[in-house]
Amino acid sequence: MDNDRRKFLKSSAAGVVAGGLLSTSAHDAFAQAKGPAPAPGQPSKLETTKNMTLAMLQTPMGLALGVRTDKGIVNVSAAEQVFKLGAPLSTDQVISGEYNAAALKTTIDKAKAAGDKYLVAEKSAKFAPCVTEPSKIICVGLNYRAHAAEANEKLPKEPILFNKYNSTLNHHGGTISVSKEPGKNFDYETELVAVIGKTARNVSEADALSYVFGYCTGQDFSERDQQLRSGQWMLGKTGDGWGPIGPWLVTGDQVDPENLNLRTLVNGEQRQSTNTKNMIFSVKQLVSYASRYMTLEPGDLIFTGTPEGVILGYPPEKRVWLKAGDKIVSSIDKLGDLEFTLT
């Protein structure tokens, strides 16, 4: 295993295991499954992968690629082990084009025809983050007008960018262990997440969405005292497991990122509700802007900002911060519900 992979596994074990995700052995299984990197200049399958809803599953054999169908979730990885057609074993492979496009469809069809052998019921599925190896996790601050207003901040003239790390990755059905953290002012931030599908550098706004593979529901979990303690936000944004994404990764051809309803529930009570049309900077603007300053690569994540309704936006006397035992549900049209619990 190369040094880069070892670094990834080390950071993942330190972070997402604490957030209730995976064992190190599961990550090792994924490392073996991922396969070699694509040759320089190899085209992405972005144009050929359409109308698909993907997931990463936790299974006794490790992480596995799942594809949502009318019969249930097809465990593509398990089917590939038998059919050996060259189908991808992870969303990372699908995004970066490390697979035979025809083999994926054929494997799904053969798996569905085999009865229940390769099918997983959604209600019993155990999910992993729908993208497992982003080289970058870029986040956007104050990207909804009403959110900027509740924070008593001026509307930004350019996107405010900050970052999370791979150790923040978490999943649908996961946990965040706030009782083990030094802070106490824990807050939710439901966000649309754009997943980059091909290398992007200095792309125009007009072309930007063609560089997006798909979208998922995300949660930019935060601790406000740590976030606001200094002039930068890192400490309040990068705790272990503080970046749940999923359960589904939906291909971009099925989604209009500028017209999606978004909401947050805390213990069944609605806290956030808006539409992505209320963003200050749209997804195409964010992709174009970020690509001016860095190369965006397949699998990179862009958390596009949260709307109004966060706890920090309440009057001080009405702020009831999140605590152990709370259940948060982040929902976005077409992308599904992302649920996690605080411990």
N, C-alpha and C positions, 0 to 999 in steps of 0.2 A: 504493500500500500504506500503511495507516495506521500511526501510530507504535507502537501496541501490537503489531502484527504484526512490525514491524521489530525491536522489542526481543526478541520471541520468537525470531526467526531469528538474531539476533546471539548470544543466549545459547545457542541450540542449536548453532550452528556452533562456538562456543568449547568446548562440552562434549561433545556426543555424537559429533562428528567425531573428537575425540581418543579416544573410546571405540570407534571403528571403525564408526560408524553410517552417516551419510549425507553426501552432498555438499550444499553450500548450494543448488545448483540443484534438488535433489530437494525441499528444504524450500520453495523458491519455488513449485514445481509444486503442492505441497500447499496453500500459501497461496491460490493461485488457485482450487483445487478446492473449498476449504472452503465458499465462498459466504457470504452474509450471515448475521448473527446472527438468531435467531428473534425474532419480535415479542414485546413484553412480554405476559406472561400466556399465551403459547402453550403448550399442554399437551405434556408429554413423550410419546414413543411407548413409554415403559417398559411400559405395560400391553399394548401390541399386539405387541411384539417378544418372541417366545417361542421356546424350543427352538432357539437359534442359537448357533453357535460362530464367532466373528469373528476376523479378524487384519488387521494392516496389512502390506502387502508392499512390498519394494523392487523396482522395475521400471525398465527403461530410460527410461520416461516419467515417473518420479517415484513418489511413494507412492501406493498403491492399496488400496482396501478389498477384503479377501478373505473369503469365507464357506466354511467347511468343509462338504463334502457327501460322499456315498458315492462320487462319481466323482472327487474331488479338490477342490482349492480353486478356487472360482469367482472370477475376477478381475472383481468387480462394476464397478469403475471403467472397465475396458476395454470391458465389455459396454455400459455406460451411454453411452459415447461413440458407439456405433453405434445402439443401440436408442432412446436419448433418451426414456426413460419417466419420468425424475425420480427415479431411484434415488440413494441416498447414495453419496458418494465416499470416505468415511472413517468410522472408528468414532466419531469425535467427532460427526459428523453424526447417526449412528444413535442415540448416547446422548442427544443434546440434542433430537432430534426434527426435525432439519432435512431432512426427506425425506417422500416419499409412501409410506406403509406398503405399499400394494398394489403400487406400482411395484417395490419391492425384491424381493418374492416373484416377480413376473412376470419381472423381469430375470434372476433366478437360474434360473428354469425355462427361459427362452429360451436362456440361456447353456449350460445342461446339454444342451439339445437340439441345440446347434450343433456337437457333437462336441468335439474337443480345443482348439478355437480360443481359448476363454476359460478353460480349465482349467490349473491349475498343480499338478504333483505335489508332495506334501508333502516328499518327500526332496530335491527340488531347489529348493524355495521359499527365497527370501531374505526374512527377516522384519525388520520395523521394530518399535519398541515398540507394543504393542497399543492403547495410548492415547497420543496424541502431544501434546496440549495441556491437561493438567490445570492449573486455576488454582491448585490447592493439592496438595501431596504431604505428607500427615500420616503420621507414624510413631509407633509405640507401643513404649515400652521396658518390659522386664521383665514381659511379659504371659503367661509360663508359669511355673508354680510351681517346676518343677525348674530352669529357667533362673535364676530369682531365687536359688535355693539355691546353684547352682554359682558365682554371682557374689557370694555371701556378702552378699546384700541382703535386707532385710525385704520381705515381700509388700506391694506398694503398696495404699493404701486407695482411691486414684483412679487412673485411667489416667495414665501418664507420656507426655506428648506432646512430640515434637520434629518437625523437618521436613527434607525434602530440597528440591531445586530442579529445574526442568526440565532444567538442564544435566547432571543425574545420569542422565537417562533413557538406557537402553541396551536391547538386544534379544537374543533368542535367536540364537545364533551369533556374537555380538559379542565384543569384546575389551575388557579394562581394562588400561591401560598403567601397571602398578605401577612399572616400572623408571624412569619419568619423575617419580615422586612422591617427596617428601622423606621419607615414612615408611617403615617396614619391618615393622610388626606388623599385617599384613593378615589379615582374618578374614572368614568367610562368615556369613550370616544368612538362611536360607531363610524366606520368609513368605507367608502368604495375603494377597492384596491385594483389598480391596473397592473397586469403582468406583461412585461415586455416579451415580444416574440422573436425579434431579430435585431441584430446590432444596429444601433442608432447613434449617429453623431451629426450634429448640426442639421437636423431634419426640420422641414417647414411645418407650420401648423396644418397646412392643407394635407400634408402626407402623414402626419404624426400617428393617426389612428391605424394606419396600415402597419405600423411597427408594434402594435399591441396584440398579443396573442389572445388574451381574454381577461375576465374580471372575476373577482371573488369578494365576499364579505370580509371585512377586517375590523379589528378592535385595537385602537391605539391606547391601551391601558396606561394610566398615568398616576403619578403621585405628585400633588401640586406643590407641597412645601419644597421638595427636592427640585422640582422643575424650576421654581421661581427664586431659588436661593441665590443664584448667581446670574450672570448675563447670558448663559446658554442653558439649554433644556435637557442635556443628556441624562443627568442623574434621575430625573423624573420620568424618563421614557424607556429606559433600557433594562429594567429588572428582568429576572429570569421568567420567561413565559409571558411577557407583557405584550406580545404581538400575535394573538390568535388570528388565523385565517382559515376560511373554508365554510362549510365542508366541501363545497363544490368549486371547481374552476370551470367557468362557462366560456366557450369560445366567443370571440368578439362579434362574429356575424349574427349572434342572437341577442345582442345587447345594444341599446342606445344609451351610452354613458351620461348623456345630458338630459335624460328623462327617466330617472329611477326613484321610486319612493324608498325612503330610508327611515328606520325607527329603532329605538332602544327601549327595552323593557328591563326593569329591575324588580325582581320578585313579583312579576306580573303587572307592575305599574308602568305605564308608558312615560318615558322621560324625554325622548327625542323623536321628532317626526318632521320630515321635510322632503324635498325633492332635489336631486342633484342639479336641476336647472338653476338652483339658487347659488351655485358655486360662483366665486369671484373669477377664478381661473379654471377653465374647463380642462378635461383630460388632455385634449389635443394641445392646448396651450402649455400644460405642465410637461408633457413629453417633449415638446419642442424646446421649451426653456431649459429643462435639465440637460438635454442633449447638447446644448451650446457649451456646457462646462465640463461634461464628462461623457464617456462612452457608455451608453446603456446597452446591456447585454441580455441575451435570452434568459428568462427566469427572474430578472430584476423586478422588484416590487415597488410600486409607488402608492403609498397611502395618501389619498387625495384630500384629506382634511375632514373635520367633523362639523356638524351644524350646531345651532343653539340648543340649549337644554342641559348642558353639562352642569355638574354640581358647583363648579367654580363660578359659574354665572349667576348663581342664586345670591340673594342678599346674605351677608355673613351669618346672620342669626337663623337663617333657614337652611344652611348647609349641613346635611347629614351625610357624611362621607361613607363610602362603601366599607364593608367589614366582612370578616369571615362568616360564612353561611349564606351570603348573598348570591343569588343566581342572576346572571346577566344574559339577555338574548339580544343579539344584534341581527336585524333583518333588512334585506335589500331585495326589491323586486327582482325576480328571475334568478337570483343568486342564492337564495335560501337563508335559513336561520342558523346563526352561529351562536351556540350556547356554551357557557362555561360557568364554573362555580368557584367562589373564593373560599379558601381554607385558612 
